[in-house]
Amino acid sequence: MIQVSGLAKTFSSKKGNVTAVAGVDFEVGAGEIVGFLGPNGAGKTTTMRMLTTLLKPSGGSAIIAGHDLLRASGDVRRKIGYVSQTGGAKPAAIIRNDIALQGRLHGMSKSEAQARTAAVLAEFEIEDLAERTSATLSGGQRRRVDMALGLIHRPPVLFLDEPTANLDPQSRALVWSHIRRLREEHGTTVFLSTHYLDEADHLCDRVLIIDQGRVVAEDSPERLKAAIAHDTIQIDVADAVDQAMDTLARADGVHSVTVDGYSLSLACDHADQTLSVLLRQLDLAQVRVESVRVLKPSLDDVFMAITQRDRTETAEHANA
């Protein structure tokens, strides 16, 4: 549904050229939810603005919903929805009228626009807000209105730029449920940027991590976590710390053991499978266990590891 090849953007300034996106390549399949992650200034918003035809690329190409980004930008716009960080609802406009106007701008007849407006109001559970203005809504309510505006024409591809920024946990969860439902009920392809890594972990089939204008990692959240970080098991013992450490250090699947007082922290693979074996070994060694915690690696761990590694490699290359 989205094929990107060598897409790049360089801005000119009095101080010289600044490369915001240095040539990215990726694909997004039909019906996928793909997260676009990266630190501030990494190139996320610039890439998003190029893919939504708001910014002309300096190089490269992209095909979106079967249309060439550069040669058929009008066709691309008809096939995509875009919800920006700041949203598109007019503060003083009546919500029902604002959404219907968006439908008319997409070429719908008045009756079609009204029917589609009623449908998206129901879909995003904002029918009771339809006669209010956006300025009177909470952040979560405004975000649902923004999504309704972006989906009035039922596009096959939806771009979301920071869809839950500054929302409370309940509002974030509600937006997540709407995004999942778009894919489940309509097969919508969703490409979203976010700073909330738990959002990407919960929502996305795959994530792309961009840093310094380049895509530096791409995979499912689970595979990225498995490749970058081990599981951690924390075991608190009542006594015999040295015996416990010796027993655990020799166990299969344990990569390292660190001790802090009577608490031992183990890096290992497949903690859920390994834990029962470790507890049996400690019992045989007559070590009394007081508590156990299993900690899975998070996407935050992956993000930090990959972006720090990328910056280290860039610095080493610059100094070579």
JONORCOR-V707695 format. One record per pair of residues at least 6 apart in sequence whose ideal C-beta (glycine too) atoms are under 6 Angstrom apart, sorted by sequence separation. I is the first residue (numbers start at 1). J is the second residue. If there is no record, write none. Layout:
BEGIN
I J
I J
END
This chain:
BEGIN
28 34
38 44
49 55
121 127
182 188
194 200
248 254
268 274
10 17
11 18
50 57
62 69
69 76
200 207
208 215
209 216
237 244
257 264
258 265
282 289
36 44
67 75
90 98
134 142
164 172
209 217
249 257
10 19
67 76
89 98
104 113
121 130
248 257
257 266
103 113
208 218
9 20
164 175
179 190
256 267
9 21
64 76
129 141
163 175
245 257
254 266
255 267
8 21
100 113
103 116
65 79
100 114
206 220
207 221
245 259
254 268
8 23
253 268
253 269
6 23
7 24
100 117
99 117
126 144
248 266
5 25
53 73
124 144
201 221
244 264
241 262
253 274
4 26
21 43
20 43
53 76
271 294
3 27
53 77
124 148
21 46
230 255
237 262
2 28
20 46
21 47
236 262
1 28
139 166
140 167
176 203
236 263
251 278
120 148
139 167
1 30
163 192
235 264
52 82
158 188
120 151
140 171
234 265
120 152
143 175
157 189
158 190
159 191
160 192
161 193
233 266
95 129
96 130
247 281
95 130
247 282
116 152
9 46
230 267
231 268
230 268
233 271
247 285
231 271
92 133
243 285
91 134
244 287
91 135
243 287
89 134
102 149
106 153
240 287
9 57
10 58
9 58
99 148
103 152
7 57
8 58
95 145
99 149
102 152
237 287
238 288
8 59
8 60
237 289
238 290
7 60
99 152
6 60
236 290
5 60
7 62
236 291
5 61
89 145
89 146
235 292
4 62
88 146
87 146
234 293
3 63
88 149
233 294
2 64
83 146
232 295
83 147
231 296
83 150
82 150
229 297
81 150
81 151
225 297
229 301
81 155
228 302
80 155
79 155
85 161
79 156
80 157
81 158
82 159
83 160
84 161
85 162
225 302
228 305
221 299
224 302
217 306
216 306
65 156
65 157
216 310
211 307
209 306
201 299
200 299
211 310
197 299
197 300
197 303
52 159
48 159
48 161
48 193
44 193
33 183
31 183
1 157
31 187
32 189
33 190
34 191
35 192
36 193
31 189
30 189
28 191
37 200
35 200
44 210
43 210
42 210
35 204
42 211
33 203
37 207
43 213
33 204
33 205
34 206
35 207
36 208
37 209
38 210
32 205
38 211
26 208
1 189
26 215
22 213
24 215
21 213
22 214
20 213
19 213
39 307
END
